[in-house]
Amino acid sequence: MHINLHDKKVGDDHPIFITAEIGINHNGDIELAKQLIDKAIDAGANAVKFQKRTIDTVYNPEELARPRENPFGSTNGDLKRGLEFGQKEYEEIDRYCKEKKILWYSSCWDEDSVDFMEQFNPPCYKIASPSLTDHNLLKHHVKYNRPIIISTGMSTLDEIDAAIKILDKNKLIILHCTSTYPSEPRELNLRTINSLKKRYSIPVGYSGHEVGLATSLAAATLGACMIERHITLDRAMWGSDHAASVEPGGIARLIKDVRAIEQALGDGVKKIYDSEKPIIEKLRRKHYKDNK
């Protein structure tokens, strides 16, 4: 089974689909966002992803008024509004990604944000882990009949079951995920990838927030059909997600190694390669008794 994301097929019999999550690592700066898009393209990513929120819907007045020093002001609301892109910025992202020929999509945290993103004809929508249990939001996504990717961090199997009952399994990709930033290797539980495959019989990938690349490569080896990692220009930059992100050189190494793993896994059928035949002639003993 595979899912079509515009011109890309995502599933077990297709190349691993790799998304560079920009999220809010643009720090409210469209030029920084474009730099991150460029780095994702240079690395060989299939798509970039953003996040969209209607601030006054997602956060209550008390949360927005909470004191929080940040580059945009002195409250949590100042921060959230400063990081949020609007019509002008997303029009530029859409134009730029089309020019550069890379797919882009978003995780929408509220119904109005889904409606907003529809104007850009996205290849899919992403349901972020915190939104998995927001059934009204899931139902709103379904109205648009697009492929949906769901992250399963901080969720039980019962909660995942309930979400999948609302969504269309024929247009669904599940991402195994641990929602800590950064995640500790002992809490990644990568074998869950195959457990989810057996339970749901739909494509399963991996969304990682750990430090380093080894565990994401392990996810590829275990059969993840999709890998999503946050991208940043510098992990030391200001912002909540940068420390759990991968710098451009790391994303490039990750994708290069994932493609090598895909080739190396093969089809599981034992064979002698033509390249081995001269070695047989060179290294095997020419005269010996057959032990029969």
Secondary structure, 3 states (H helix, E strand, C coil): CEEEECCEEEECCCCCEEEEEEECCCCCCHHHHHHHHHHHHHHCCCEEEEEECCHHHHCCHHHHHCEEEECCEEEHHHHHHHHCCCHHHHHHHHHHHHHHCCEEEEEECCHHHHHHHHHHCCCCEEECHHHCCCHHHHHHHHCCCCCEEEECCCCCHHHHHHHHHHCCHHHEEEEEECCCCCECHHHCCCCHHHHHHHHHCCCEEEEECECCCHHHHHHHHCCCCEEEEEECCCCCCCCCCHHHCECHHHHHHHHHHHHHHHHHHCCCCCCCCHHHHHHHHHHCCCCCCCCC
